[in-house]
Amino acid sequence: MTQLSNALDLDNSTLTGLIDRMERSGYVSRRPGDSDRRAFRICSTPQGLEESNRAKPLIRKINEEIKSGFSQEEIETFKRVLTGLLEKFGKSRARRTRRQKGEHC
């Protein structure tokens, strides 16, 4: 949980509550870790993946609305400023990585 909470910049208790709610809703499951019996993996369920796929078009639409009216240069400048602020204030995991297709766990 600590690795995930660090990556998302959330404290452990907040993340635990979020994962608990997602698990009760059927979006994720917990699975034992490979080498450390205290650790576990958070895995998307088929229902969670379906919900994620349904949300993607809405997220794209909102992002496009946010960017409308700004030039590409302005958007890039804004990204650099935000990245600089995140780095300055210790948010070293500002980059998001995409999950490989087929890799849900």
HELIX and SHEET records of a PDB file:
HELIX    1   1 THR A    2  LEU A    8  1                                   7    
HELIX    2   2 ASN A   12  ARG A   24  1                                  13    
HELIX    3   3 PRO A   46  LYS A   67  1                                  22    
HELIX    4   4 GLN A   72  LYS A   88  1                                  17    
SHEET    1   A 2 VAL A  28  PRO A  32  0                                        
SHEET    2   A 2 PHE A  40  SER A  44 -1                                        
END                                                                             
